[in-house]
Amino acid sequence: MCSRMINSPMKSKVQGRGLERWTFDFRLRTRFRHAIKWGYSLRWRALPPDYNRTYWLKSNGFEITVLPSVFHPKWHFTSEFFAETCVSLIPRHGDCSVLEIGTGTGLIALSAARRAKRVVAVDINPAAVKCARINATNNGMASKIEVYEGDMFGPVTDRKFDLILCNPPYFRGTPRSEADLAYLAGPNLEWISRMASEAHNYLSDGGSLACVFGDAANVPALVALIEKKGWTGRIIAKRATPLEELTVWQFKEGEGIG
């Protein structure tokens, strides 16, 4: 006996109610999230972060010192999320070399060093370089992590890496202080474009570039800037917080990412 689908008015009505309920819940969550963002923004305006003092904290199993002017991994969500997820890009066995651009406290470099044989970390902020070296030493990783001061890929000329990690500045604006360097990528996001363009020269065959973004910025526009420079990207990790959605993107050269 053959059976056939019958479009019941009652079934359509129930499905319609389900869609209405989903739409209502989505709008409610969106409004709640916007309200929290608004409150958080007011809090930051009234009590802005103090970049003139030193902090001590624990993150991803590491004891971290945060020197003045250095990006604080607890004030924003991207650093800890990236630190927790970057190891998934590093093979458990093998001779994997990792470069981190814009290391800040060194938290992400420390996390990568748990699995990678060797990690090189670079930052243009002298305080961040000092900070990352302190944290590498204090956490017993000084023998696995090299930290250099310099502009982007400047300190690693003629070197190649299997993985390049970057928690980039991704807001529009001109940096006016060393602290701003961690947030502002230029009026037209020139920092992002330059990083994506130059990274090809420092990547081993088959390697990849990985970046973390929060949707407080225009993530599709950021990804488009990178892909315009000859990369193909995909999301490898995602996390929703009350304030923003975080995504880690892996980029491979050319077509197809596998």
N, C-alpha and C positions, 0 to 999 in steps of 0.2 A: 504494500500500500504506500502510495506516495503521500507525503505531507506537504503542506504549503504554508507560507507565512501569511498571517492575517494581520493587517494593520488595524489594531484595535484602537478606537478613540480613547478608551481608558488608559491603554499603554502609552499612547502619545502624550496624554495629559500628565501622566506620572513622570515620563521622561522630561517633559517641559518643566515640571516643577523641580526636578533634579538639577536641570541646567540653571533655572532661576536661583536655586539655593547656592549652587557653586559660584555663580556670578556675584551673588550677594556676599558670600564668604570672602571671595577674592577682593572685592571692593573694600570690605571691612578691614582685611589684612593690610591692603595697600594704604588705606587712610591711617591705620594704627602705626604703620611703619613710617609714614610721612610725619605723623605727630611726634614720634620718638626722635626722628632726624631733626625736626624743628627745635625740640627741647634740647637736644644735644648741641645743636648749633648755637643756641642762646647761651648754654653753659660755657661753651668755648669762648664766646665773645666776652662774657662777663668774667670768666676765669681762664684766660688763655694759658696754654702750656708754658711752663717756666724752663726755658732752654739755658738758663744761666746757673744751674746747679747740677750736682751729680746724683744719680739714682742707683739703687741696687735692687735687683729683682731676680726671680727664678722663672725660666721659660724653656719649655721643651726639654726639661731635665738638666739645664745648664744654669750656673750662677753667672749672672750678667751684670756688668758695670756699664752704666750709661753716662758718659762724660758730657759736659755742657756743649751744646750745639749739635749733638749727635741724635739721629732719628731714634725715638723711643719705641721699642717694639710692643709695648702694652697700650700706648695711646691710640694705636691704629690696629686693625685686625689682620692686615695683609702679611706682616712679618711672621707672626706665629703660625698662621695657616701655611705659608710657603715653607717655613722651617719643618713643619710636620709632614708635608707632602713631597718635598723635593727628593727625598731618598728613594721614592718609587721610580725615579728616572735613572737610578744608578744600579747597575747589575750587582748582585750579591757577591759574585766572584769575578775577578778580572782586574785589569790595570786601568781603571777609569780615572781620567784627569778632569778636574772641574775648575771653572773660573767663575767667580762671582763679581759682577760689576756693581759698585755702590754698596759696599758691605755694611756700612754703618757700625753697629755693635759687633758684627761678625756672627750673629746668631745663625743665619742661614748657612754660612761657611762651616760653622761648627757642626751643624746638623748633617751637612753633606759629608763631612770628614768621618762620620761614623761608619760610612760604607765605602767612600772613595779612597783610593790609595794616596792621592795628593790633591790638595785644594789650594788655589791661588785666589786671594781676595784683594780687590782694588777699591780705593775711594779717593776722591779729590779733596775731601775735608781732612786736614792733618789731625784734628781731634778724633775723627772716626778711625783713622789708621792706628793711632795710639790706643784707642778704645778696643779695637778688634784684637790687637796684639796682647793687651792685658787679659782679655777674655779667653784667648787661645791658651795663654800660659796658665791662667787660673783653673782652666778646665782640662788641663793635661793634653792639649792638642797642638802645642807649639811645634812639635816635630812633624806634623802633618799639614800645617797651614802656613803658607807664605802670605804676608800682608804688605802691600805696596801703596805708596802715595802717588797719585797721578790722575790724569784726565782720561777717563774711560779705558781704552785699550793701550794707552801710551806706555805703561810699564811692562807690557808683555809682548812687545814687538818680536816677530819671528817665532812665536810660540803657538802651538795648536792644542785645542782641548776637545774632549769628547762631549762635554756638556757645559753650556754657558747659562748661568742663573742670573736673573735680574729682577729685583723689586723696584721698578723704575719710578721716577717722578712722572706723574701723568696728568697734572693739572696745568692749564694754560696760565702763563704769567712769567715775568722776568725775575729770577732770584735776586734778592737784595741783601742776603746774608748767607752764612754757611748753613744755617738751619733750613733756609728756603730751598737749597739745592736738592733736598730730599723730596720736595713736593712739586716744584715748578719746572716744567720742561720747555719753557720758552713760549712766546705768544702764539706760535703755530705748532707747538709740540716738536720743535726742532731736535730736541735731545732724543726723543723716541726714533725719529727718522734717521738720525745719524747713527745711533746704536744699531738699528736694524741693518743699515747699509754696511757698516764696518765689521759687524760680527762674522760675516762670511769669511773674512780673511784669517780668523782665529779658530775656526772650527775644523776638527778632523773629519775625514770621510765618514759619512753615516752618523755624524753627531747631531745634536739638536740644541736649540735655544729655548729656554723656558722663562716665562714672565708671569707675575701675579698682578691681578687688577681687582679693584673694587668698583661697583657700579655707581659710586658717588661721582665717578667720571663717566665719559661716554666710551664704554668699552668697545662697541662695534667700530667706532672711529679709530681707536687706538690699534685694534687688530688690523684694520684696513691699511693703516700707515705702515705697519710691519710687513704685511703681505705684499704691499706695493713694492717693497725692496727685494722681492724674490723668495718669499717664504710662504709655506702653507701651514696653517695652524689648526689645532683642535683643542678642545677643553679636556683636561685629564683629571681635574678635581674641581669640586664646587661646594661651597658652603654658604648657607643663608644665615645671616645674623639679623637682629631687630633693626639694624641701621642700614645694612647694605648686603648685597650678594657678592661673594668673593669667587673668583675663578682663577685657576692656574692653567695657562696655555702652553702647549708644546708646539714649537715651530720647527719644521724641517725645510731644507733647501729644495726649491723647485716644486714639481708636481707630486702630489700624493704623499701621505704621511704614514700609511701602513698601520 
